Every structure is written in C-alpha cells, then in structure tokens.
Amino acid sequence: MSRLAKRPIALPPKTEVTFAEGVLRVKGPKGELSRPGNRMVDIAVSAEGVQVSPKSGSLQAKALIGTYASHVRNMITGVNAGFTKKLLIEGVGFKWDVAGKTLNLSLGFSHPVKMDIPAGLEVKIEKGVLAISGLDKELVGQFAANVRKQKKPEPYKGKGIRYEGEDIRRKQGKKAA
C-alpha cells in the first residue's frame, strides 16, 4: 500500500473537494477541475482532508490508491497555484509564435507546423521561451511533450526544442583525417 495515501491530503483554505456519483471535483481560487473515480478506489472527504483507500484487498486496488492520491494532490495544487512548463528553442531560423488559439512553429521544414492550443491552457512567448501554463498537470505536460516532439534536440549541435533546465548529451562529430 502506498505510504503517501495512508495520510489524509490536507486542504488549503478556499478549496472545496467533493466526491459524488463517481466524479471527484476540486474547486479553488483559480478554477475548477474534475476527474472520474475508479470503482476500486474509495475517496472520502472530511474536515482533516481527503482520504484515499482501496475498496477491496486486491493487488490492483492497492496499486491504484497511490496513483489516485497523486491525482488528488495535483488537482488541489492546480486549482490553487497552477502548473507551468517552459520550453526553449535553439537553431538558426527556428521560431514560434501564438496566433489566437494556434501555436505556429517554424522548424526548418518545408512547411510551417500549426498546433491547436487545448482549452484550459495559456501559452506565452517571451524571448525564445515558450511558457505553457494551466490548472491540469496532465494537460500541461502532454501539450509540452507534443510541442517538443515536433523537433527533438539533436545531440551534435543541440538544435531543436527542449525543456528549460534539460541537459542534452552532446556527441563529438566526425574527426578530420
């Protein structure tokens, strides 16, 4: 059983959590998130916080409570502080810009790459840094991964899209004879 799920998850002030009809809803100062529950996991909301426990003694139920405890923690953090991922672009002629709900990428291909920004995310560009922010940690991380996937950093010159703080292991190029 997960150690993190044994203790109740504390609720910050101005945060409401409800679990009804198999749907977990978290409401806070920045917004509201909801997630469907699992039939093997029981979520109880009390004055101390949110307690996640298995409904049965099966191995799968015990494995899921740690996952659902993390989901609840991420939802509470999201509605109170939000999540942000930053991406950097490196390379001659590589650039990006936001037009409405579309992210336009110019990555050295013969065509521009256009990506629709999902609802609930905010994308800002400042001096070559793309900041993706939102309430849902999964949505922020998945969109950042999809943007990075368009042009992964290559190991010889480091050109491409990378996360802020990510180290690219460089390889030595061909040696002259």
C-alpha positions as CSV (number, residue, x, y, z in Angstrom):
1,M,0.0,0.0,0.0
2,S,1.2,3.5,-0.8
3,R,2.7,5.5,2.0
4,L,1.5,8.7,0.5
5,A,-2.1,7.5,0.5
6,K,-2.1,6.5,4.2
7,R,-2.2,10.0,5.5
8,P,-5.1,12.4,4.6
9,I,-4.3,15.0,2.0
10,A,-4.6,18.4,3.6
11,L,-6.9,21.0,2.0
12,P,-5.6,24.6,1.8
13,P,-8.1,27.4,2.6
14,K,-10.6,28.4,0.0
15,T,-10.5,24.9,-1.6
16,E,-13.6,22.7,-1.8
17,V,-13.4,18.9,-2.7
18,T,-16.5,16.8,-3.4
19,F,-16.8,13.2,-4.5
20,A,-20.2,12.3,-5.7
21,E,-21.5,9.8,-8.3
22,G,-18.0,8.6,-9.1
23,V,-16.7,12.0,-10.0
24,L,-14.1,14.0,-8.0
25,R,-14.5,17.7,-8.2
26,V,-11.9,20.2,-6.8
27,K,-12.8,23.9,-6.7
28,G,-10.3,26.6,-5.7
29,P,-9.3,30.3,-6.3
30,K,-8.0,29.7,-9.8
31,G,-10.8,27.4,-11.1
32,E,-12.3,24.0,-11.0
33,L,-11.1,20.5,-12.1
34,S,-13.0,17.2,-12.2
35,R,-11.8,13.6,-12.7
36,P,-13.8,10.4,-12.9
37,G,-13.1,8.0,-10.0
38,N,-12.3,4.3,-10.2
39,R,-14.5,1.5,-8.9
40,M,-11.6,0.0,-6.9
41,V,-10.8,3.2,-5.0
42,D,-12.8,4.9,-2.3
43,I,-12.3,8.7,-1.8
44,A,-13.6,10.2,1.4
45,V,-13.7,13.9,2.1
46,S,-13.6,15.0,5.7
47,A,-12.6,18.0,7.9
48,E,-8.9,16.8,8.0
49,G,-8.7,16.4,4.3
50,V,-9.1,13.9,1.5
51,Q,-8.5,10.2,2.3
52,V,-7.9,7.7,-0.5
53,S,-8.4,4.0,0.3
54,P,-8.9,0.7,-1.6
55,K,-12.4,-0.8,-1.7
56,S,-11.0,-4.3,-1.7
57,G,-7.8,-6.0,-0.7
58,S,-6.8,-6.8,-4.3
59,L,-3.3,-6.0,-5.5
60,Q,-4.7,-3.7,-8.3
61,A,-6.7,-1.7,-5.8
62,K,-3.7,-1.3,-3.5
63,A,-1.6,-0.1,-6.5
64,L,-4.3,2.4,-7.6
65,I,-4.6,4.3,-4.4
66,G,-1.1,5.9,-4.7
67,T,-2.0,7.0,-8.2
68,Y,-5.3,8.5,-7.2
69,A,-3.7,10.2,-4.1
70,S,-1.3,11.8,-6.5
71,H,-4.1,12.8,-8.8
72,V,-5.9,14.5,-5.9
73,R,-2.8,16.3,-4.8
74,N,-2.1,17.5,-8.3
75,M,-5.7,18.8,-8.7
76,I,-5.5,20.6,-5.4
77,T,-2.2,22.2,-6.4
78,G,-3.6,23.1,-9.8
79,V,-6.6,25.0,-8.6
80,N,-4.5,26.9,-6.0
81,A,-1.2,27.6,-7.8
82,G,-1.4,26.1,-11.3
83,F,1.4,24.4,-13.3
84,T,3.9,25.8,-15.8
85,K,6.3,24.1,-18.2
86,K,8.9,26.2,-20.1
87,L,10.4,25.2,-23.5
88,L,13.4,26.6,-25.2
89,I,14.1,26.7,-28.9
90,E,17.6,26.5,-30.4
91,G,18.6,26.7,-34.0
92,V,19.1,29.1,-36.9
93,G,15.7,30.1,-38.3
94,F,13.7,28.2,-35.7
95,K,10.9,30.3,-34.2
96,W,7.4,30.1,-32.8
97,D,4.5,32.5,-32.3
98,V,1.0,32.3,-31.0
99,A,-2.0,33.5,-33.1
100,G,-5.2,33.2,-31.2
101,K,-5.6,29.5,-30.2
102,T,-2.9,28.3,-32.6
103,L,0.8,27.8,-32.0
104,N,2.8,28.4,-35.2
105,L,6.2,26.7,-35.4
106,S,8.9,27.3,-38.0
107,L,11.3,24.4,-37.5
108,G,13.3,24.2,-40.8
109,F,10.7,22.0,-42.6
110,S,9.3,22.9,-46.0
111,H,6.1,23.9,-44.3
112,P,5.1,25.6,-41.0
113,V,3.8,23.4,-38.3
114,K,0.5,24.6,-36.7
115,M,-0.7,23.2,-33.4
116,D,-4.1,23.9,-31.8
117,I,-3.8,25.0,-28.1
118,P,-6.1,22.9,-25.9
119,A,-8.8,24.7,-23.9
120,G,-7.7,25.4,-20.4
121,L,-4.1,26.2,-21.3
122,E,-2.4,29.5,-21.7
123,V,0.7,29.8,-23.9
124,K,3.0,32.8,-23.7
125,I,6.2,33.6,-25.6
126,E,9.0,35.7,-24.1
127,K,12.5,36.0,-25.8
128,G,12.6,32.4,-27.2
129,V,11.0,30.8,-24.1
130,L,7.6,29.2,-24.6
131,A,5.7,29.1,-21.2
132,I,2.7,26.7,-21.1
133,S,0.5,27.1,-18.0
134,G,-2.8,25.7,-16.8
135,L,-4.6,24.1,-14.0
136,D,-4.4,20.4,-15.1
137,K,-0.9,19.0,-14.7
138,E,-1.5,16.2,-17.2
139,L,-2.8,18.6,-19.9
140,V,0.2,21.0,-19.4
141,G,2.7,18.2,-19.6
142,Q,1.2,16.4,-22.6
143,F,1.0,19.6,-24.6
144,A,4.6,20.5,-23.8
145,A,5.6,16.9,-24.8
146,N,3.7,17.3,-28.1
147,V,5.4,20.6,-28.9
148,R,8.9,19.1,-28.0
149,K,8.1,16.1,-30.2
150,Q,7.9,18.3,-33.3
151,K,11.7,18.8,-33.3
152,K,13.6,17.0,-30.6
153,P,17.0,18.3,-29.7
154,E,19.8,16.6,-31.7
155,P,23.0,15.5,-30.0
156,Y,25.6,17.1,-32.3
157,K,24.7,20.8,-32.3
158,G,21.8,20.8,-29.8
159,K,19.3,22.3,-32.3
160,G,15.6,21.7,-31.5
161,I,13.1,22.2,-28.8
162,R,14.0,21.3,-25.2
163,Y,12.6,21.8,-21.7
164,E,14.1,24.6,-19.6
165,G,16.9,23.0,-17.4
166,E,17.1,19.9,-19.6
167,D,20.7,18.8,-20.4
168,I,21.4,17.5,-23.9
169,R,24.2,15.0,-24.0
170,R,26.5,16.2,-26.8
171,K,28.3,13.8,-29.1
172,Q,31.6,14.5,-30.8
173,G,31.3,14.9,-34.5
174,K,33.4,13.4,-37.2
175,K,37.1,13.8,-36.8
176,A,39.1,15.2,-39.7
177,A,41.7,12.8,-41.0
